[in-house]
Amino acid sequence: MLVINKLLKVAIEASIEAGEAIMNVYETAFNIESKEDNSPLTEADKKANSIINNHLSELTIPIISEENKQVPFSIRKNWDACWIVDPVDGTKEFIKRNGEFTVNIALVTKGVPQLGVIYVPDSKTLYFADVKENIGFKAQLASHKASIADVLNNCEVLNPKSSELGYTRVVGSRSHMNQETLDFVETLKAKGKEIEIVSKGSSLKFCLIAEGNADVYPRYAPTMEWDTAAGHAICKAVGIDVISLKTNEALLYNKENLLNPWFLIANY
């Protein structure tokens, strides 16, 4: 049986347990609150965050989570490593009840993603990766009660082969398609490329690239570090980096400003 990093094991267990709690809320007439930035918040976000924090806090590595009070950069800048967490990535998709929401957990050292877990509670699909080992996996679980042994016995290696379909599959956001993205598509068309738009919500867009079901994801809209760190780790582990359109280098994490620049993921 596959043997994985202890920290990755804990993150996987946290994501699956959080996913079960999320689905318990999903199946009810849940209330929707608004945070200070007017983004939506549900009981699922709160419960998942509590579960994940309980698991990760035992490892004595600090945590940056969308739903935690943010630690000042004067303290964070001294961290060699930290977890970056989004308990429910795609809360808008959760509210729409379209299933395209995820649990995101990443471990970052010196600003660079090392481990990544993305769990899709609605379909019980799990993605996880270890950048140091240069390998990522996908597992289809039978239940939210699945053990680590179940996960490791049912996973397949992610293999993001570039498209041989004769056209380029461009990932577009389910909620954030904008003019800059449309302009990017037109640029590809001007180079003679046939284009297919693939729409997905949340960090599932990273998963499409990592498993070879899409070729390029241009992001010309705001994201926070917790939106991208886990997906970045999964893509990076299979040889595809997430490139800042501001610096033309890989995105970095635990920055003073947790807002990401625009970025591009490409595998063509």
Buried (B, 14 or more C-beta within 10 A) or exposed (E): EEEBBEBBBBBBBBBBBBBBBBBBBBEEEEEEEEEEEEEBBBBBBBBBBBBBBEBBEEBEBBBBBBBBEEBEEEEBEEBEBBBBBBBBBBBBBBBBEEBBBBBBBBBBBEBBBBBBBBBBBBEBBBBBBBBEEEBBBBBBBEEBEBEBEBBBEBBEEBEBEEBEEEEBBBBBBBBBBEEBBEEBBEEBEEEEBEBEEBEBBBBBBBBBBBBBBBBBBBBBBEBBBBBBBBBBBBBBBBEBBBBBEEEEEBBBBBBEEBEBBBBBBBBE
